[in-house]
């Protein structure tokens, strides 16, 4: 095996490695900067101010356990490995050794030609894969409970009855990684012209773990914060003025299957560290932002 990609494996100055249960019961500051809470999915309504606190910068991460039980995940992953349902399959750049089921908006055509037709088919296949009431309604209800009941839905498209993909499914193989970036840079991309017109600038995201890699494959968050108004593109090989992660402290999360993390990923620099071992890292990942009139939070993959 060749050496792991340097942009994914350069170590931080120091790394605080989260373990399940560490933040249960009370908010804890991991790494001295990442205020985190941890809860069971059934208790989400007891933390109805979580998104308010995240938007205010008082909370940076929420770990939710028990979103799906292992028996359900085993069936899901078995079907995903067999490409059942026959989802649209798209690819990260080759060096990242990863692919999507669904189409990541960052990698779509600027005019979104054909995207919403693909999204309609993909969203229907998601409902066929996940147990009733489907991932959109099930995960959306958990997220809504963390935001005083505000709905979390797939973002509406520019046309009648059009919807963005609520999420995408990601498979990271051995050596797969994502370099350090801020999610707010998405607002600078041509594919986001329409979304930018209907959502607030501040973005958050969730990652739902369907499997866990043998080793590596950690979501690593760095002690570097940039407000949405100062977003700039980092995930482009032509950009040379990138943060030096070796001088930054970090917190890493290796989520157990069935757990979900909400992250203030628009403001905080983060990356996926290289996956180690033969087991794929399967996840569902979505980005989120408040609608302009604040009556819902819009999600997309």
SERO-4910 file (N, C-alpha, C, O; in steps of 0.05 Angstrom, whole numbers):
BEGIN
 pado doro    nc1    nc2    nc3   cac1   cac2   cac3    cc1    cc2    cc3    oc1    oc2    oc3
  Unk    A     17    -24      0      0      0      0     18     25      0     37     26     15
  Unk    A     11     45    -17     26     70    -17     21     85      8      3     80     23
  Unk    A     39    105     14     36    122     37      9    136     36     -1    143     14
  Unk    A     -3    141     59    -28    155     60    -25    184     51     -3    195     54
  Unk    A    -46    196     40    -44    223     29    -36    243     50    -47    243     72
  Unk    A    -15    259     44     -5    277     65    -25    297     74    -25    304     98
  Unk    A    -42    307     56    -61    328     64    -82    317     84    -95    333     97
  Unk    A    -85    291     85   -104    280    104    -91    269    129   -105    265    149
  Unk    A    -65    266    129    -52    252    151    -32    269    166    -20    259    186
  Unk    A    -27    294    158     -9    311    173    -21    315    201    -44    324    203
  Unk    A     -7    308    222    -20    310    249    -24    338    258     -8    356    251
  Unk    A    -45    342    274    -49    368    287    -29    372    309    -14    353    316
  Unk    A    -28    396    320    -10    402    342    -15    383    365      4    371    376
  Unk    A    -40    379    372    -49    359    392    -78    352    385    -93    369    375
  Unk    A    -85    327    391   -112    318    384   -125    306    409   -114    288    421
  Unk    A   -149    315    415   -166    305    436   -185    284    423   -202    292    407
  Unk    A   -182    259    430   -198    238    417   -223    232    434   -221    221    456
  Unk    A   -246    239    423   -272    234    436   -277    204    437   -270    189    419
  Unk    A   -290    195    459   -300    168    461   -329    169    470   -337    187    484
  Unk    A   -346    149    462   -374    149    469   -379    151    499   -365    138    514
  Unk    A   -397    169    506   -404    173    534   -390    195    548   -397    203    570
  Unk    A   -369    206    535   -352    226    548   -367    252    553   -362    265    573
  Unk    A   -386    259    536   -400    284    538   -429    280    547   -446    298    544
  Unk    A   -436    257    557   -463    251    566   -469    267    591   -453    269    609
  Unk    A   -494    278    593   -503    291    617   -498    320    619   -513    334    632
  Unk    A   -477    330    606   -471    359    608   -453    367    585   -438    350    574
  Unk    A   -454    392    577   -437    402    556   -408    402    566   -402    411    588
  Unk    A   -390    392    549   -362    392    556   -346    405    533   -354    404    510
  Unk    A   -325    418    540   -308    432    521   -285    413    514   -266    409    529
  Unk    A   -286    401    490   -266    382    481   -243    398    468   -247    417    453
  Unk    A   -219    390    475   -196    404    463   -193    433    472   -177    447    461
  Unk    A   -209    441    491   -209    468    500   -224    488    483   -223    512    488
  Unk    A   -237    478    461   -251    497    443   -277    486    432   -294    503    424
  Unk    A   -282    460    432   -305    449    419   -326    440    439   -325    418    450
  Unk    A   -346    458    444   -366    452    464   -386    432    452   -398    437    431
  Unk    A   -389    409    466   -402    385    455   -421    374    476   -415    373    499
  Unk    A   -445    365    466   -463    350    483   -468    323    469   -464    319    445
  Unk    A   -478    304    485   -482    276    476   -508    266    488   -513    269    512
  Unk    A   -525    254    471   -551    246    480   -561    222    464   -551    216    443
  Unk    A   -582    209    474   -596    188    459   -618    201    442   -629    221    449
  Unk    A   -623    188    419   -643    199    401   -670    204    414   -683    223    409
  Unk    A   -678    186    432   -703    188    445   -705    212    464   -727    219    472
  Unk    A   -683    223    472   -682    246    490   -677    272    476   -670    292    489
  Unk    A   -679    273    449   -672    297    434   -689    321    443   -679    343    445
  Unk    A   -715    317    449   -732    339    457   -723    352    483   -731    375    489
  Unk    A   -707    338    499   -697    350    524   -675    370    519   -666    384    537
  Unk    A   -666    372    493   -645    391    485   -656    408    462   -642    411    442
  Unk    A   -680    419    466   -693    433    444   -679    459    436   -686    470    415
  Unk    A   -660    468    452   -646    493    446   -619    488    432   -603    506    429
  Unk    A   -614    463    424   -587    456    414   -579    472    389   -557    483    388
  Unk    A   -597    474    370   -591    489    346   -589    519    352   -573    533    340
  Unk    A   -606    529    370   -604    558    377   -576    563    388   -563    583    381
  Unk    A   -566    546    406   -540    549    417   -518    547    396   -498    561    397
  Unk    A   -522    529    377   -502    526    356   -501    551    338   -479    561    331
  Unk    A   -524    561    331   -525    585    314   -512    609    329   -500    626    316
  Unk    A   -516    610    355   -505    632    372   -475    628    378   -463    646    389
  Unk    A   -463    606    370   -435    601    375   -429    591    402   -406    590    411
  Unk    A   -450    582    417   -447    572    444   -443    542    446   -436    531    466
  Unk    A   -448    529    423   -446    499    422   -435    493    394   -444    505    374
  Unk    A   -417    474    392   -405    468    366   -412    440    356   -410    435    332
  Unk    A   -418    421    373   -423    394    364   -444    380    382   -445    385    406
  Unk    A   -460    363    370   -480    347    384   -478    319    374   -480    314    350
  Unk    A   -473    300    392   -472    272    384   -498    258    393   -505    260    416
  Unk    A   -511    245    374   -537    232    380   -534    202    375   -527    194    353
  Unk    A   -538    186    396   -536    157    394   -563    145    389   -584    156    395
  Unk    A   -562    120    378   -587    105    374   -605    115    353   -630    111    355
  Unk    A   -595    127    332   -612    137    310   -623    113    295   -647    113    288
  Unk    A   -607     92    291   -616     67    280   -602     44    295   -579     47    303
  Unk    A   -616     22    300   -604     -1    314   -586    -17    295   -589    -15    271
  Unk    A   -568    -33    307   -549    -48    291   -562    -67    272   -553    -70    250
  Unk    A   -584    -80    280   -597    -99    262   -607    -86    237   -606    -98    215
  Unk    A   -617    -61    239   -625    -46    215   -601    -39    198   -602    -41    174
  Unk    A   -580    -30    211   -556    -22    197   -543    -45    182   -534    -42    159
  Unk    A   -544    -69    194   -532    -92    180   -547    -97    154   -534   -103    134
  Unk    A   -573    -95    155   -589    -99    130   -583    -77    110   -581    -83     86
  Unk    A   -582    -53    119   -577    -30    101   -550    -33     87   -548    -31     62
  Unk    A   -529    -39    102   -502    -40     91   -500    -64     72   -486    -62     51
  Unk    A   -512    -86     79   -512   -109     60   -524   -101     33   -513   -109     13
  Unk    A   -545    -86     34   -558    -77      8   -540    -57     -6   -537    -58    -30
  Unk    A   -528    -39      9   -510    -19     -3   -487    -33    -17   -479    -25    -39
  Unk    A   -476    -53     -4   -453    -67    -16   -461    -81    -42   -445    -86    -60
  Unk    A   -487    -87    -45   -497   -100    -69   -509    -80    -89   -521    -87   -109
  Unk    A   -506    -54    -82   -517    -32    -98   -547    -36   -103   -557    -35   -125
  Unk    A   -560    -40    -81   -589    -45    -80   -602    -26    -59   -596    -29    -36
  Unk    A   -619     -8    -68   -629     -2    -95   -606      8   -113   -584     15   -104
  Unk    A   -612      9   -140   -591     17   -159   -587     48   -160   -593     61   -180
  Unk    A   -577     59   -137   -573     87   -135   -555     98   -157   -537     84   -167
  Unk    A   -559    123   -164   -539    138   -180   -513    138   -165   -512    144   -141
  Unk    A   -491    130   -179   -465    129   -166   -447    150   -178   -444    151   -203
  Unk    A   -436    167   -161   -418    188   -171   -392    187   -154   -391    172   -134
  Unk    A   -372    203   -161   -346    198   -150   -334    224   -139   -337    245   -151
  Unk    A   -320    222   -116   -301    242   -108   -278    242   -128   -275    224   -144
  Unk    A   -261    263   -128   -236    262   -143   -221    236   -136   -221    228   -113
  Unk    A   -208    225   -156   -196    198   -153   -178    194   -129   -179    173   -116
  Unk    A   -163    215   -122   -143    212   -100   -157    208    -73   -144    199    -54
  Unk    A   -183    215    -71   -197    213    -46   -208    184    -41   -217    178    -19
  Unk    A   -207    167    -61   -214    139    -59   -241    135    -46   -245    119    -27
  Unk    A   -261    149    -56   -287    149    -44   -308    154    -66   -302    165    -87
  Unk    A   -333    147    -60   -355    152    -79   -380    159    -64   -382    155    -39
  Unk    A   -400    169    -79   -426    175    -69   -447    157    -81   -444    148   -104
  Unk    A   -468    151    -67   -493    144    -79   -510    169    -76   -515    180    -54
  Unk    A   -518    180    -99   -530    206   -101   -510    225   -114   -488    216   -121
  Unk    A   -517    250   -116   -499    269   -129   -493    292   -110   -511    307   -102
  Unk    A   -468    295   -102   -460    317    -85   -462    343   -100   -452    345   -123
  Unk    A   -475    363    -88   -480    388   -101   -454    402   -109   -453    416   -130
  Unk    A   -432    398    -94   -407    410   -100   -396    400   -127   -380    414   -140
  Unk    A   -403    376   -134   -392    363   -158   -412    362   -181   -408    347   -200
  Unk    A   -434    377   -179   -454    378   -199   -448    399   -220   -430    416   -217
  Unk    A   -463    399   -243   -460    419   -263   -470    446   -253   -490    446   -238
  Unk    A   -457    468   -260   -466    494   -250   -495    500   -255   -508    514   -239
  Unk    A   -506    491   -278   -534    497   -285   -553    476   -273   -577    478   -277
  Unk    A   -542    456   -258   -558    435   -246   -576    419   -266   -597    409   -259
  Unk    A   -567    418   -291   -582    404   -311   -585    375   -303   -565    361   -298
  Unk    A   -610    365   -302   -616    338   -296   -616    331   -266   -624    310   -258
  Unk    A   -606    350   -250   -603    344   -221   -629    338   -208   -631    318   -193
  Unk    A   -650    353   -213   -675    349   -198   -690    324   -206   -705    313   -190
  Unk    A   -686    316   -231   -697    290   -239   -682    267   -225   -695    248   -216
  Unk    A   -656    270   -223   -640    250   -207   -648    250   -178   -650    229   -165
  Unk    A   -653    274   -167   -660    277   -139   -687    263   -133   -690    250   -112
  Unk    A   -706    266   -151   -732    253   -146   -729    223   -145   -741    210   -127
  Unk    A   -713    211   -163   -709    182   -163   -693    174   -138   -699    154   -125
  Unk    A   -673    189   -131   -656    183   -108   -671    184    -82   -669    165    -66
  Unk    A   -687    205    -78   -702    207    -53   -722    184    -50   -726    174    -28
  Unk    A   -734    175    -73   -752    152    -72   -737    127    -64   -747    110    -49
  Unk    A   -713    123    -75   -697     99    -69   -688    100    -40   -686     79    -27
  Unk    A   -682    123    -29   -676    125      0   -698    114     17   -694    100     36
  Unk    A   -723    122      9   -746    112     24   -749     82     22   -759     69     41
  Unk    A   -740     71     -1   -742     42     -4   -720     27     12   -723      4     19
  Unk    A   -698     41     17   -676     29     32   -679     30     62   -676      9     75
  Unk    A   -687     53     73   -689     56    101   -717     48    111   -736     51     96
  Unk    A   -719     38    135   -745     30    145   -764     54    148   -755     77    152
  Unk    A   -790     48    146   -810     69    149   -806     84    175   -801     71    196
  Unk    A   -809    111    175   -820    128    154   -799    138    134   -805    158    121
  Unk    A   -775    126    132   -754    136    115   -735    154    129   -742    166    150
  Unk    A   -711    157    118   -690    172    132   -698    202    133   -691    215    153
  Unk    A   -711    212    113   -717    241    113   -735    248    136   -730    267    151
  Unk    A   -756    232    141   -775    238    162   -764    230    189   -768    244    209
  Unk    A   -749    207    190   -739    198    216   -717    216    227   -719    226    249
  Unk    A   -696    221    211   -675    238    220   -685    267    222   -677    282    240
  Unk    A   -702    275    203   -713    302    204   -728    307    230   -727    329    241
  Unk    A   -742    287    240   -757    290    266   -738    293    289   -743    309    307
  Unk    A   -716    278    289   -696    281    311   -684    309    310   -681    322    331
  Unk    A   -677    319    286   -665    345    284   -685    367    292   -678    386    306
  Unk    A   -710    363    284   -731    383    292   -734    384    322   -738    406    333
  Unk    A   -731    362    336   -734    361    365   -711    378    378   -714    388    400
  Unk    A   -689    380    364   -666    396    375   -668    425    367   -650    441    374
  Unk    A   -690    433    354   -694    461    345   -722    470    350   -734    484    334
  Unk    A   -734    462    373   -760    470    382   -782    464    361   -801    479    358
  Unk    A   -778    441    347   -799    432    329   -797    443    301   -814    436    284
  Unk    A   -778    461    295   -776    472    268   -771    449    248   -753    433    253
  Unk    A   -785    448    226   -782    425    207   -754    426    194   -743    447    188
  Unk    A   -743    402    190   -719    398    174   -727    382    150   -736    359    152
  Unk    A   -725    393    126   -735    381    102   -715    385     79   -697    402     80
  Unk    A   -718    368     58   -701    372     34   -707    400     23   -730    407     20
  Unk    A   -686    414     16   -690    441      6   -706    441    -20   -702    424    -37
  Unk    A   -725    460    -23   -740    462    -48   -723    472    -71   -706    490    -67
  Unk    A   -728    462    -95   -715    471   -118   -728    495   -130   -748    505   -119
  Unk    A   -718    506   -152   -729    530   -165   -756    525   -179   -771    543   -184
  Unk    A   -761    499   -186   -786    493   -200   -807    481   -182   -801    473   -160
  Unk    A   -831    479   -192   -853    468   -177   -848    439   -171   -840    423   -188
  Unk    A   -852    431   -145   -848    404   -136   -820    393   -138   -815    369   -136
  Unk    A   -800    411   -142   -772    402   -143   -761    402   -114   -767    420    -98
  Unk    A   -744    382   -108   -731    380    -83   -702    372    -87   -696    356   -105
  Unk    A   -684    383    -71   -656    374    -71   -655    347    -58   -673    338    -44
  Unk    A   -633    333    -62   -628    308    -48   -625    314    -18   -608    330    -11
  Unk    A   -641    301     -1   -640    306     28   -612    300     39   -603    314     57
  Unk    A   -599    280     29   -573    271     38   -559    258     14   -571    254     -7
  Unk    A   -534    250     18   -521    231      0   -509    209     18   -503    214     41
  Unk    A   -505    186      6   -492    164     20   -463    162     10   -458    164    -14
  Unk    A   -444    160     28   -416    161     21   -402    135     29   -406    124     51
  Unk    A   -385    125     12   -368    102     17   -339    111     15   -330    119     -7
  Unk    A   -324    109     36   -295    115     36   -280     88     39   -283     74     59
  Unk    A   -263     82     19   -248     57     20   -221     62     33   -214     85     41
  Unk    A   -204     41     35   -178     44     48   -162     66     36   -159     68     11
  Unk    A   -152     84     53   -137    107     43   -155    131     36   -145    153     31
  Unk    A   -182    127     37   -200    149     30   -199    171     52   -198    165     75
  Unk    A   -201    196     43   -199    219     61   -213    243     48   -219    242     24
  Unk    A   -217    264     64   -225    290     54   -207    311     67   -204    311     91
  Unk    A   -195    329     51   -177    349     63   -192    369     80   -216    371     79
  Unk    A   -177    384     95   -188    404    113   -202    426     98   -192    436     78
  Unk    A   -226    434    107   -242    454     94   -263    465    113   -268    453    134
  Unk    A   -276    487    105   -299    498    118   -323    493    100   -320    498     75
  Unk    A   -346    484    110   -368    480     92   -380    505     81   -393    505     60
  Unk    A   -376    528     94   -387    553     84   -375    561     56   -386    578     43
  Unk    A   -353    548     48   -342    554     22   -361    546      0   -359    555    -23
  Unk    A   -380    528      6   -399    519    -14   -415    543    -26   -423    542    -49
  Unk    A   -421    563    -10   -437    585    -19   -423    601    -41   -436    617    -55
  Unk    A   -397    596    -45   -382    610    -66   -383    595    -93   -373    605   -113
  Unk    A   -394    571    -93   -394    555   -117   -418    560   -135   -440    565   -125
  Unk    A   -415    558   -162   -438    564   -180   -462    547   -175   -485    555   -179
  Unk    A   -458    521   -166   -481    504   -162   -499    512   -139   -521    502   -136
  Unk    A   -490    532   -123   -505    541   -100   -520    567   -105   -531    579    -86
  Unk    A   -521    576   -130   -535    602   -135   -563    602   -125   -572    620   -111
  Unk    A   -578    581   -131   -606    580   -123   -608    577    -92   -623    592    -79
  Unk    A   -594    557    -81   -595    553    -53   -587    578    -37   -600    585    -17
  Unk    A   -567    592    -47   -558    617    -34   -581    637    -32   -581    654    -14
  Unk    A   -599    636    -50   -621    655    -50   -644    649    -31   -661    665    -26
  Unk    A   -644    624    -20   -666    616     -2   -657    609     26   -674    603     43
  Unk    A   -631    608     32   -622    601     58   -603    622     70   -592    639     55
  Unk    A   -601    621     97   -582    639    110   -553    629    105   -549    607     96
  Unk    A   -534    647    109   -506    640    104   -495    618    122   -480    601    113
  Unk    A   -503    618    147   -491    599    166   -500    570    160   -524    565    160
  Unk    A   -481    553    156   -487    525    150   -477    507    172   -457    512    185
  Unk    A   -493    485    177   -484    464    194   -486    438    178   -494    438    155
  Unk    A   -479    416    190   -481    390    176   -485    368    196   -481    370    220
  Unk    A   -494    345    185   -495    320    201   -481    298    186   -481    297    162
  Unk    A   -469    280    201   -458    255    191   -470    233    207   -468    232    232
  Unk    A   -484    214    194   -496    191    206   -478    167    199   -476    160    176
  Unk    A   -467    154    219   -449    131    214   -466    106    210   -482     98    226
  Unk    A   -461     93    187   -473     67    181   -454     44    187   -463     22    194
  Unk    A   -428     49    184   -407     31    193   -385     47    205   -385     72    204
  Unk    A   -365     34    216   -341     47    226   -317     33    214   -315      8    214
  Unk    A   -298     48    203   -274     36    192   -258     20    213   -261     25    237
  Unk    A   -242      1    204   -225    -14    222   -208      5    239   -204      1    263
  Unk    A   -198     26    227   -182     47    240   -183     71    223   -191     70    199
  Unk    A   -175     94    234   -176    119    219   -205    126    212   -224    118    226
  Unk    A   -208    142    191   -235    150    183   -249    168    203   -273    166    207
  Unk    A   -233    184    217   -244    201    239   -252    228    227   -238    239    210
  Unk    A   -274    239    237   -280    267    232   -263    284    252   -266    281    276
  Unk    A   -245    300    241   -227    315    258   -233    345    254   -234    355    232
  Unk    A   -238    358    277   -246    386    277   -223    402    290   -212    395    310
  Unk    A   -216    425    277   -193    440    285   -202    466    299   -224    477    295
  Unk    A   -184    476    316   -189    500    331   -183    524    313   -164    540    318
  Unk    A   -199    527    292   -197    549    273   -225    556    264   -239    539    252
  Unk    A   -234    580    270   -262    588    265   -262    612    246   -247    631    248
  Unk    A   -280    610    226   -284    631    206   -314    636    204   -329    618    200
  Unk    A   -322    661    206   -350    668    204   -360    665    175   -343    668    157
  Unk    A   -386    660    171   -396    656    144   -389    678    124   -384    672    100
  Unk    A   -388    702    133   -383    725    115   -355    725    104   -349    738     85
  Unk    A   -337    709    117   -309    709    109   -302    682     95   -278    675     94
  Unk    A   -321    668     85   -317    642     72   -298    645     49   -298    665     34
  Unk    A   -281    625     45   -263    624     22   -259    595     15   -260    577     32
  Unk    A   -253    590    -11   -249    562    -20   -222    552    -12   -202    564    -16
  Unk    A   -222    528      1   -198    514      8   -195    487     -6   -172    479    -12
  Unk    A   -217    474    -12   -216    447    -24   -212    449    -54   -228    439    -70
  Unk    A   -190    461    -62   -183    465    -90   -153    463    -92   -139    478    -77
  Unk    A   -142    446   -109   -113    443   -110    -99    468   -119    -75    471   -114
  Unk    A   -113    487   -131   -100    512   -140    -96    532   -117    -81    551   -120
  Unk    A   -109    526    -94   -107    544    -71    -82    536    -56    -79    514    -47
  Unk    A    -64    555    -52    -38    550    -38    -38    561    -10    -23    552      7
  Unk    A    -55    581     -5    -55    594     22    -75    579     40    -97    589     45
  Unk    A    -67    556     49    -84    539     65    -74    539     94    -50    542     99
  Unk    A    -93    535    113    -84    534    142    -64    511    146    -66    490    134
  Unk    A    -45    516    164    -26    495    171    -37    480    195    -36    490    218
  Unk    A    -48    456    190    -61    441    212    -41    432    233    -49    426    256
  Unk    A    -15    432    227      5    422    246      8    442    269     21    434    289
  Unk    A     -2    466    267      0    485    289    -27    489    303    -29    506    321
  Unk    A    -47    473    296    -73    475    307    -80    452    325    -71    429    320
  Unk    A    -94    456    347   -106    435    363   -130    424    349   -143    438    333
  Unk    A   -137    399    356   -161    387    342   -175    368    361   -165    360    382
  Unk    A   -199    360    353   -215    340    366   -224    320    345   -233    328    323
  Unk    A   -221    294    350   -229    274    330   -251    257    341   -253    250    364
  Unk    A   -269    249    322   -293    233    328   -293    208    310   -293    211    286
  Unk    A   -292    185    322   -298    160    308   -325    150    318   -327    138    339
  Unk    A   -345    155    302   -373    150    310   -379    120    308   -373    107    288
  Unk    A   -392    109    329   -402     81    326   -426     80    307   -440    100    305
  Unk    A   -430     58    294   -453     56    276   -479     62    290   -484     53    312
  Unk    A   -496     77    276   -522     85    287   -522    111    301   -543    121    309
  Unk    A   -498    123    305   -496    149    317   -492    171    296   -483    166    274
  Unk    A   -500    195    304   -500    218    286   -486    241    300   -489    244    325
  Unk    A   -471    257    285   -459    281    297   -469    305    281   -469    305    256
  Unk    A   -478    325    295   -484    352    284   -460    369    290   -449    369    312
  Unk    A   -451    384    270   -427    400    273   -430    427    261   -443    431    240
  Unk    A   -419    447    274   -418    474    263   -396    475    242   -375    488    246
  Unk    A   -401    460    221   -380    455    201   -376    478    182   -356    479    167
  Unk    A   -394    497    181   -390    521    165   -369    539    178   -352    550    163
  Unk    A   -369    540    204   -350    558    218   -323    545    224   -303    558    225
  Unk    A   -323    518    229   -299    505    239   -286    488    218   -299    472    204
  Unk    A   -260    491    216   -244    475    197   -245    446    206   -243    440    229
  Unk    A   -248    428    186   -251    400    193   -242    383    169   -240    393    146
  Unk    A   -237    358    174   -229    339    152   -237    311    160   -244    306    183
  Unk    A   -235    293    141   -237    264    146   -209    253    144   -196    255    123
  Unk    A   -200    239    165   -173    227    165   -174    201    148   -195    189    146
  Unk    A   -151    193    137   -151    170    120   -162    144    133   -156    138    156
  Unk    A   -179    131    118   -190    105    127   -168     84    126   -152     83    107
  Unk    A   -167     68    147   -147     46    149   -162     19    151   -181     17    166
  Unk    A   -153      0    136   -165    -27    136   -185    -31    114   -191    -12     99
  Unk    A   -194    -55    111   -210    -63     87   -240    -54     90   -254    -52     70
  Unk    A   -249    -50    115   -277    -43    119   -283    -15    109   -270      4    117
  Unk    A   -303    -12     92   -311     14     82   -323     31    104   -336     20    123
  Unk    A   -320     56    103   -334     75    120   -358     85    106   -356    103     88
  Unk    A   -382     74    113   -407     83    101   -420    104    119   -423     99    143
  Unk    A   -429    126    107   -443    146    122   -465    159    105   -465    156     80
  Unk    A   -484    172    118   -502    190    105   -495    218    115   -492    223    139
  Unk    A   -491    237     96   -482    264    103   -500    285     90   -507    283     67
  Unk    A   -507    305    106   -523    327     96   -513    354    106   -501    355    127
  Unk    A   -518    374     91   -513    402     99   -540    415    104   -560    407     93
  Unk    A   -539    436    121   -564    448    130   -561    478    134   -539    487    141
  Unk    A   -583    492    129   -583    521    135   -612    530    139   -630    519    127
  Unk    A   -616    550    156   -642    561    159   -653    573    134   -638    586    119
  Unk    A   -679    570    128   -691    584    106   -691    614    113   -689    622    136
  Unk    A   -693    631     92   -692    659     96   -714    670    115   -709    689    129
  Unk    A   -737    657    114   -759    666    132   -760    650    158   -778    655    175
  Unk    A   -740    632    162   -736    618    188   -760    599    195   -763    591    218
  Unk    A   -776    591    175   -798    573    181   -790    544    178   -805    526    186
  Unk    A   -766    538    168   -756    511    165   -725    512    163   -714    533    158
  Unk    A   -713    489    167   -685    486    160   -683    469    135   -695    447    135
  Unk    A   -669    478    115   -667    464     90   -641    446     90   -620    455     98
  Unk    A   -644    422     80   -622    402     79   -616    395     50   -634    395     33
  Unk    A   -591    388     45   -583    379     19   -558    362     22   -544    364     42
  Unk    A   -553    346      1   -529    328      2   -507    339    -15   -486    326    -16
***
